Amino acid sequence: MNWARLRDRARRLKAPLAAAVIAVALISMAVATTVSQYRSHRNDEEAQFRRKASVEARTLDSYFARARSLTKLLAQNPAYRDFYEIPGSRLQKIDQQGPEVQEANGALAYLEGLYPTSLGEACFIDDNGSENARAVRGRIVPKDGLSTEEADTPFFAPTFALAPGQVYQARPYISSDTGEWVVSNSTRVPLAQGAGAAIVHFEVTVESFRRQAARVSGGSEIAVVDVHSGRTIIDSSHPQPPGEGFPLGPGDNERFAAVTEWGDSDLQELDGHLAAKATLRPGAFNANDWAVVAVSSTPAPTWLNSLGPAQLGLIGGAALLVAFALLSFRSSHRVLRAAAETDPLTGLGNRRKLTRDLGVALDTAGSERPVLLALFDLDGFKHYNDSLRPPRR
């Protein structure tokens, strides 16, 4: 065995092997730091969007709660009770426009003046479906403009089915006075026994809900979704136009339909973007069962986009070392192959090379490329071989 040749081979392999080991170590460091950064980034973004969805859900809950409180306070105004206690028929009282009627109208207009960009219509309605008083955007409607057909409205029958002090909040509909999409809040007026029945009601615009969602969006998308149908009610980035020609919600109001299948999960990826869901607290006599979805404006974090300059530097260094190792292995392979197929004494090809070359030649031989094998016998070659063979150690 030629130990010098083995030592030379080992020496040739030492550098590329070391380069390969270092490359593996660098790649491992890059992967470990990337995974750590990815998890940290992902956790931060998940927490951020859970917080956004939760904040908007609490805001809408407060919206509904304030509306219920305002409705109850409005119904407690003595003018509504006094209207039924003074003598005369309903039409006579409205025609006379006495102090009670003026006070009722003033209370409705005052309420709308407190929230001029959020409230549309407010009215005082008899149980026969006729209006006793109404204000639209803070302006009192003349007596000849009062409606006698309120019994067909979405809020009328459900509200009269409640007890005084209970507030009905209807599903969104288009207001006949303002043409806007609104949510109605209505309650019964606490009247003396035998005095009949009446309700007060006012409308909150859906656009005011959307503006509030846009204020907390922070550049991301906030949507309000019906949890049963998956229909998008509000999208923070799409103003709600008024009128029959514009349906409720954005043009693509089925985009968040999958929210209905999330179950108890409050975090998912939606079209490659992180989305968090928070369900509004179910309110008594609130016909709206909504959930808030906060959607990131940037694609969800992945391992790939978590690569930073440090990780890219480690991977670049590892790539250079791998290239060096491959080139070195290739060079060493050529040297070792040449040594394995060459007679060290004469420098000619040995039996191994002859066998390989013959196999290649026979595989490619044909009538157009014939192969000729010639054998030579050299006299006295043994003496030449014995005299020049290096001494054994």
C-alpha positions, 0 to 999 in steps of 0.5 A: 500500500502506498501510504504517501499517496493516501496521505496526499489524498487525505491532505487534498480532501481536508480543505473541502471537508472543512469548508463543507462543515463550516457551510453546514454550520452557517446555514444552521445558524441562518435557519435558527435566527430566521425561524426565531425572527419569523416567530417573533414577527408573526406573534407581534402581528397576530397580537396587533390584529387581535387588538385591532379587531377587539378595539373595533368590536368594543367600539361598535358594542359601545355604539349600540349601548349608547344608542340604547341608552339614548333611546331610553332617555328619549322615551322618558321625555314628559312631552310624549306622555303629556301628548296622550294626557291632554284632551282632544284627538291625535289629529287635533293635537297635531293640528294645533301644534300645542306646547306638548307637540312642540316639545316632542319635536324639539326633543327629536331635533335636539337629539339629532343636533347632538350627533349631526353626522351620525343620526338621520331621522327621529320620530314619535309614532302612534300604535296605528302607524301614524307619526305624531312628530318627526325631525330629519337631520335636526329639522322639524318636519311640518305637520302635513309632511308626517307619515301615516304608514309607519306600520310597514317599517322594519322596526314597528312591529318588533318594537311594539312587541317589547315592554317599556324600557326594552330597545329594539335595534333593527337590521340595516335598511334604507331610510325613507327620509334620508335615503341612507343605509341606517340601523334603527333604535326604538322603544315604547313610550311609558304611558299611563294605563289605558292611554294607548301605545306609542314608540320613539325611534331614531336612525344611526347611519351605517356610514357613521359605523364605517367612519369609526372603523376607518379611524381605528384601522391604522392603514389596515382593513376593518370589516364588519361581517354578518356571522350567519350569512358571511355578508360584508356589512361595512368595509372601512375602505369603502364608503357606503353610498346612499340610495336604492341603487347601492347595496349594503357593503362594498361591491365584493360583499362575499369576500369574508364569507369564510368567517362563518366557518372559522368556528372558535378561531379568532385568527386566520389567513385570508388571501395570504393576509393575516386576519383577526376576528372579534365577535360583538357581544349579543345584545338583547333585542338587537337583530344584528349579529356581527363580527369585526375582521381586521385584515393586514395590508401586507402579506402574512409573515413567512420564513422567506420574508423574515430573512434579514441582512445577517441571515442573508450574509450567513447564507451567502458565506455558506454558498461560497464555501459550498462552491469551494468545496464542490470545486475542490472535491471535483479537482480531487476527484480528477486527481484521484481518478487519474492516480487510480488509472495510471501506473505509477512507474511508467505513467501509462494507463493501468489495467483499470483504465484499460477495462474502462476504455474498452467498455466505452469503446465497445459500447460505441463501436459500430460499422461506421466506427469500428474498434481494433484491439492490438496486443503487444508483448515486450521482451525483457520488460521484466528486467526494466520493471525490476530495475526501476521499481522503487524500493519498498519501505 
